């Protein structure tokens, strides 16, 4: 009888303590759960069509990381090309910051469409106006994570050759999170 009383006291105590437990408040994550996202000219953009590839060229000994994302008649595209790449760990890519500069090893572009299948490039990303940061890669699962941003500039000229206007587009706060990529090898 004593054991039953102690057991009941224990169960009752557990129920009381559970009832006094503080409510836990969870907050929404500030990071996107999308595999590719950005803010384009102040508007949130999440592509519905994304491709990512890492390609190793055995003859030229180069490795390229290519991404294309398309949605809402907008397209973002970039390529990072590494020269003198080794044949070891070919399906991975170095964690680093890659910037658009005069070497042309990083190329970034922004395109729009008037509703057809054709996309027109909106200006160019000049040296120092774009970067891609690779922060994590899982070559076993072929997933890559990082951030990107770019500013495109299009100069419009008058008939006499003078500058009429300059259009800029901002692709900011770009993220790619566990972006699946395919891997391939080629020989040119």
N, C-alpha and C positions, 0 to 999 in steps of 0.2 A: 504494500500500500504506500509506503514511504517513497518507493522508487517512482510510482505513478505520479505522486504529488510533485516530486522534483522535476519529472519530465514535463508535466503540465506547466509548472512555473517557468521552466526554461523556454518552452514554446511561447508562452504568453509574453515573456521578456523580449524574445526575438521579434514578436509582432509589434510590440510597443516601440522598440528601438528602430525598427524598419519604418514605422509611421512617423518618427521624429526626424528621419533622414532629410537633409536639405534637397530641394528640387534642383536638378541639374539643368542649366540652360545651355542649349547648343546654339552656336551661331553659324551662319552660312559661310562657306569658304569664299575667300576673296580671289581665289585662282579659278580659272576656267577649267571645266572638265572636258572641254573640247580638245581634240588633237591638234587643231590649228585655229588660231583666232587673232584678231587685231582690232585696232580702232583706225578706221580710214576716214580722214577729214572730219574727225569728231564723232563718227557713227560706228557703233559696234558692228563687227563683221565676222561671221563664222562661215567658212566655206562648206558646201555640201559635197564637193568633189575635190579630193586631195590625193596626190601621188607623191611619193618620196622614194628616191633610189640612191644607192651608193654603188658606183661602178669603178672597177679597177681595170685599167688598160695595161695588159701585160707587156705589150711592146713599147709603149711610150713611158711606162712606169709612172702613170698618173692615177690619182684617185679623185673621183668627183662625187659630191653630195648635191643632189638636185631635188627641189621641191616646187610643186605647182598646186595652188589652191584656187578654186573658182566658186563664186556664188554671187547672186544679185547683179549680174552683168559686170562683175569686177573680177580681176585675176591678179594674184601676186605670184611672182616666180623668182627663184634664186638658184645660183649654182656656185659652189665653192670647189675649186680645182687645186689639188696639191701636186706639185711636181716632185720627182725623185721619191715616189712612194715605194715602200718595200712590199714584197709579196707576203710577208707575215702579217697576220691580223687584217687581211684585206677587207673583211666585211664590217669593220669598225671605222670610226673616224675620231681624230684627236679632239679632246675637250680643249677648247680655246675660244678666243674672240677673233672673229674674222671681219675685217673692215674693207669696204669698197675703197680702193686706192688706184694708183697709176699702174700697178702690176696686172690688173684685169683678172687676177685669180679669183676675185669675188665679184659676181655680177648679180645685180638685183634689178627687178623691173616691176612696174605696175601697169595694168592694162584695163581698159573699159570697152564695153560693147554697146552699140546702139540697139541691140535686140536681136541681132543675127548671130551667126556662128563665128563671125570674124571679130577678133579683139585687136584694138589699136593701142600701142604703147603710149602712155601718157608721160611725155618728157623723158628725161634721163636721170639716173642716180649718179651724181658726180662724186668725185673723190672726197671722202670724209662725210658723206651724207647717208651712209647706210652701214649697218653692221648686223652680224649674226653671232650669237654666243651659244655654243654647244656646252651644256652643263652636265649632261648624263647620256650614256648610251649603253644599251644592253644587247651585245651582239648575239647572244644566245636566242633571245626572243625577237631580235631585229626591231628594237624600239629606241627612239632618240628623243631627247628633251632639250629645250633651250628657249631663247628669246630672239627677236629680230625687230628692226625698225629701219625705216628709210624715208627720205624726202626726195620726191621727183621734181624736176624743174623743166618747164617747157617755155622757151622763148618764142614769142610770136613777133614777126617782122612786118613792117609796112612795105609797100611796093618799092620804096626808095632804099630799102635796106636798113632803115633805122628800127629800133625796138619799139613795137607797139604796146606789148604787155608781156608780163611774165606770170605764168600759172604755176602754182606749186601744189603738190598733193602730199599729205602727211600720212604715213602708215606707221602708227605708234603702238606701243604696248603689245607688240606681237609676241605670241607664245606658240610653241609647239610642245605638247605634253604627251609623252609615250606615243609619239608619232610612228606608226608602223612603216618600215621601209623594206624594199626588196633589194637584193644584192645580185650583182652580175659582174662577169668578167668579159672583157672584149680584147681583141687584138686588131689594131687598125692596119 
